[in-house]
């Protein structure tokens, strides 16, 4: 009883609590340190049509805190496209030192497929942002199915079916107003990262009115998640002396 | 007895339909790999179809024609296949531009092709600024 009234007891009680709180804070801090807001990855897309294929490579850099997406297209001409959450797009062509400014909310960084995966918005993968509305959901064996109705402005598309397995989308199907399938998308081989899951391959089949199809195969690799920007592309600065297309047109 | 048989039949029919649907949610990756392996790597777009009468039927998707460009062809291509950037290939552009269209879901379900369509109509008397234009946004 006497011990309870001594300052020593209260100090030891307080220090225990402080110790536990400190432990929790340290654990949280270490978790945050592991997660990071900077996501970099390589994307290779092959497009197949009529037994011919085109291959392209793009490096993507997503600053998830600022919602800025930078794409470095390795092509001729090489170009770098920086997009923010408002859809302000800066396209820089290093060879000609030219820059183009545009603004489209539809092309905003937060409406990019990678953004949806990184932020675990995989329940709709952007359909909601495009104005699609969920009309039904059901189960087929191990698959969870959602049906989405297109907004009236998208005249060509009637509905979209999304199929989920283990909580992630594995298949999407776009149907035209005549119930013909326009597009099938397969999300394959999910990789687990600390904050999100990402398929390492996406195969998309677009059906043409001719009966032919165009297949695109996109592979993601070298995914890096860091808490600090480790590439200049995360804060890509367009040179001050870059010429603007718009200025050129006005002259 | 008949009821039981009917219910059993119904159960297996439903099971069969479910299995069929489930099969369509998976991809035969080997088949896709084989298609890509057998394809010829190209950075060029080849020939245009036989002309307007063939459009959109019988039209090769990745096409660039040499010589003069017809604004009507470009408009039709934009209308039917704009989401894949085919009109840009026809007008002449870099391969990556078309790929950029596809990577953005056809310019986000057609916003960019739609604007392409409008500017082609407005500037139908002179589409030279849009020919061999390597930029993602041609206007």
HADDOCK unambig.tbl for C-alpha pairs under 7 A between the chains (distance, minus, plus):
assign (segid A and resid 48 and name CA) (segid B and resid 36 and name CA) 6.77 0.50 0.50
assign (segid A and resid 51 and name CA) (segid B and resid 39 and name CA) 4.51 0.50 0.50
assign (segid A and resid 51 and name CA) (segid B and resid 40 and name CA) 6.27 0.50 0.50
assign (segid A and resid 52 and name CA) (segid B and resid 39 and name CA) 4.99 0.50 0.50
assign (segid A and resid 52 and name CA) (segid B and resid 40 and name CA) 4.78 0.50 0.50
assign (segid A and resid 52 and name CA) (segid B and resid 41 and name CA) 5.96 0.50 0.50
assign (segid A and resid 52 and name CA) (segid B and resid 42 and name CA) 6.31 0.50 0.50
assign (segid A and resid 53 and name CA) (segid B and resid 39 and name CA) 5.95 0.50 0.50
assign (segid A and resid 53 and name CA) (segid B and resid 40 and name CA) 5.97 0.50 0.50
assign (segid A and resid 53 and name CA) (segid B and resid 41 and name CA) 4.98 0.50 0.50
assign (segid A and resid 53 and name CA) (segid B and resid 42 and name CA) 5.82 0.50 0.50
assign (segid A and resid 54 and name CA) (segid B and resid 41 and name CA) 6.07 0.50 0.50
assign (segid A and resid 54 and name CA) (segid B and resid 42 and name CA) 5.55 0.50 0.50
assign (segid A and resid 54 and name CA) (segid B and resid 43 and name CA) 5.98 0.50 0.50
assign (segid A and resid 56 and name CA) (segid B and resid 96 and name CA) 6.97 0.50 0.50
assign (segid A and resid 75 and name CA) (segid B and resid 96 and name CA) 6.49 0.50 0.50
assign (segid A and resid 106 and name CA) (segid B and resid 108 and name CA) 6.43 0.50 0.50
assign (segid A and resid 107 and name CA) (segid B and resid 108 and name CA) 6.83 0.50 0.50
assign (segid A and resid 140 and name CA) (segid B and resid 18 and name CA) 6.21 0.50 0.50
assign (segid A and resid 171 and name CA) (segid B and resid 25 and name CA) 5.76 0.50 0.50
assign (segid A and resid 186 and name CA) (segid B and resid 27 and name CA) 6.95 0.50 0.50
assign (segid A and resid 209 and name CA) (segid B and resid 56 and name CA) 6.90 0.50 0.50
assign (segid A and resid 209 and name CA) (segid B and resid 57 and name CA) 6.48 0.50 0.50
assign (segid A and resid 210 and name CA) (segid B and resid 56 and name CA) 6.96 0.50 0.50
assign (segid A and resid 210 and name CA) (segid B and resid 57 and name CA) 4.72 0.50 0.50
assign (segid A and resid 210 and name CA) (segid B and resid 58 and name CA) 5.61 0.50 0.50
